[in-house]
Amino acid sequence: MRIEGKTFLVTGGASGLGAATVEALVGKGAVVVVADRNSDAGAALRQRYGSAIEFIQADVTSEDSIVKALDLAVGLSGTFSGVVSCAGVAPAERIFGRNGIHGLQSFRAAVDVNLVGTFNVLRVAADRLIKRDRTGGEEENGVIINTASVAAYDGQIGQVAYAASKGGVVALTLPAARELARHSIRVVTIAPGIMETPMLLAMPDEVRASLAATVPFPSRLGKPQEFASLVCHVIENPYLNGEVIRLDGAIRMAAK
């Protein structure tokens, strides 16, 4: 699929991996609807990219919120062609820690945002893609790209909620791709390793250096631009479907 002239929705697009994805898509000539809870960051993006983006304050766990975001994307000029789900949370809590047992509500919150939120975007996006008018004899109707994590495979101590939520995203990828294949819609998930997100950049230099040293090659943190580059490749390569792609420098996380 060509990116130029197409419209995409990016959730969590106001910062981190999402913001890098927005920049890459705009750079290739797309129009991007950015859905994020942070309205200040969204306004800054709007000022930076002008008419190439539209911002809408949205919560991925809300059906009404995502319906509005996708209706905005469908209504813009160009052809609505897919979504990239980058919204997520990364809680850290032990099953039994200093403050007692793992909170049930905190576990539910992680699953609600990372898994239910991802599915919420996927299902509404699929509906809009199925109903859209395909033009120019295109081979595909659209693409849905989810974000998981290497924690889905190598979850560390204190990541039980995060790993479970991202594991669910991994597990839904293939059945979703199989079901939507008859509508010519692809579903692909990216599972990043340790990336230079705002949360990690806020850590002390020695902590970041220690994390980077655990990556076999290249021995550094992943760059958001590398995630965005992979998003663009997934969009442009029509034979990538039903796959979870690790983007992690060959890291396999230790227990802690």
N, C-alpha and C positions, 0 to 999 in steps of 0.2 A: 504494500500500500504506500502510495506517495503521501508524504506529510504536508507538503505545500498545498495551501488552499483548503485544508481540512480543519474541522473544529474538534477539540478534545476537552474533556473535563479532567482536572487534576485535583483530587482531594488532598488536604494537607499541603496545598501548593504554595503557602506563604512563607515557608522556611525549609531548611534542610534539604532532604532528597527531593521533596516536592518542588521547591523553588528552583533547584537546578534543572529539574525536568521541564518546568515552565520555560526557563531560559532557552533550553535546547530546542524545544518544540517551536517557540517563537522564532528562533534563529533559522529554522528550516521552513518558515513561512506559514506556520499554523496560527489559527486563532484559538486562544485557550481561555476557558472558564476556570477560574481558581476558586475552589470552595474550601473555606478554612474558618475556624472559630475566631482567629486573630484579625480583627477588622483593621487595626493600625498597620500591621504588616501587609495586609491586602491592599490598603490605600497606597502604601509605598510602592508596591509592585505596579499598581495601576498608573502611578505617576511615572514610573520608570519605563514602562512599555507602551503606554498610551492605548490606542484603540486595538492593539494586538491582543489585549486581555480584557476580560470582564471579571470582576470580583463579586462573590456573593458569600455572606456570612452563613455558614452551614455547619451542622452537626451530623456526622455520618450515621449516628444511631437513631436519627429522626427520619421517619418515612416522609413526612411533609417537607422537611428541609431538603432532602435529596431529590425529591420530585421537582421542587422549585429550581434547584441547581441544574438538573438535567433538562428541564423545559427551557431554561435560559440558553443552554448550549444548543439545543435543537433549533431554537428560534433565531440564532445568529446567522449572519450571512456565511456562506460556505457550506460544506457538507459535514454534519456531525458524524464522527467516525470512531469514537471510542473514549474510554476512560482509563486513567492511571490512578489507582488507589494508594496514596502515600500516608493518609491520616492514621495515626496510631499512638499508643502509649507504651512506655517501657517500665513497668513497676518492678520493684525488687522487694521481696518479702519471703522470709523463710516459713516453712510449714510449722516449725516450732522455734521461735527466736526469743530474744531478750524480753519482749513484751507479750509473750504467750503465743497462742496458736494463730495461724494465718487467718486473716479476716475473710469471711465469706463474701462480704460486699466488695472488697477490693479485688477478689478473684473474679467475681461477676463483672465488675467494671472493666477489667482487662479484656475479658472475653467479649463483652458488649461492644467495646470500641474496635478492637482488632479483628474479631471474627464476625460478629453480627453486623458491625458497620461495613465491613468489606462485602459481605453478602448483600446487604441492603443496596449498596451502590451497584453491585453486579446485576442484581435482578431488575432494578429499574432501568439501568443502562441497556440491558438485553432487550427489554420491552421497547425502548425507544429506537434501538438499532433495527429490530425486526420490522418495525412499522415505517422506517424511513424509506424514501425513494432512492433506489440505487441508480446511478447514472454512468454512462460511458462504458457499459459492459464490464464493470469491475468484478474481479473474481471473488472478493469478499465483502461482507456487509459491515464489518467493523472488528475491533479488537478490544479486549478487556485485559488490563495488566494489573495484577495484584502485587502487594509487597508482603512477603513473609519475613523470615530471618533464619540465619543458621541455628538460632536457638531452637527452632523446630526439630532439629536433629541432635544438637549438642547442647541442650539446655543446661545451664550451670546451677549450682546451689543458689537458692534465692530467686530463681527465675521460673518457678513452677507455673505461675499464672501466665506469664509472658510466653513461655515455651508452648503451653497448651493452646493458647489463642493463636499463635503463629502456626502450630502444627495443624490446626483446623483449616487454616488458609491453604496450606500445602495439600491437605486431603481433599478439599473441594475442587481443586484445579482440574484434575482429569475428568471427573464426572460432569462438571460444568462444561468442559470443552466437548465432551462426547454428546451431551444433550443439545448444545447450541450449534453443533457442526451442521445440522440440516438447515440452519438459518445462515450459514456462511459467516459465523462469528467465531473468532478465535479467543481462547482464554489461556493466558500465560502468567506464571508467577515468578518474581525475582526474590531470591533469598539472600540479602546482603549480609556481609560479615561485619567487622568493626569499621564503621564509617565516620568520617569527620562531620558529624552532625553538631548542632549547637550544644547539645548536652555533653558530648565528649570534649568539645573544644573548651568548655568551661572547667574541665578537670585540670589539676596541676600538671606541669610539663613532665614531671617524672612518672606520673601515672600513665599519661598518654604514650610516653616512650616505652614503658613496660608493656603496654598493650600492643604497640606496634612490633615489638621484638618477638611476639608470639606468632606473627604472620610469616609463613615460610618464604614466600616471594610474591610481590615485592614486600620487604619488611617495613611496612608503614601502614597507616590507616588508609582505608579506601576513600576516594574523593567523591563527593556528590556528583561531580561531572561525569565520573565513570559509570555511576548508576544511570544517569540521564542518557549517556551514550548507548547503554544497553537497551533502555526503553525505546530509543529511536530505532535501533536495529531490530528489535522485536516487531515494531510497527511495520517496518519496511520489508521484513522477511516473511512472506506468507506461509512458509512451510513450518514455522515455529508455532506449535499448538499443543496444548495439554501438557506442557512441560514446566518443571520448577528448575530455575537456573540459579545455582549458587554463584555469588559474586563476592569472593572472600579471600583471594590470594592463597588458596589451599589450606586455610586454617581449619583445624578441628579443635573446638573449644575444650579446655580441661574442665574438671569438675568444679573448680573455683579459681 
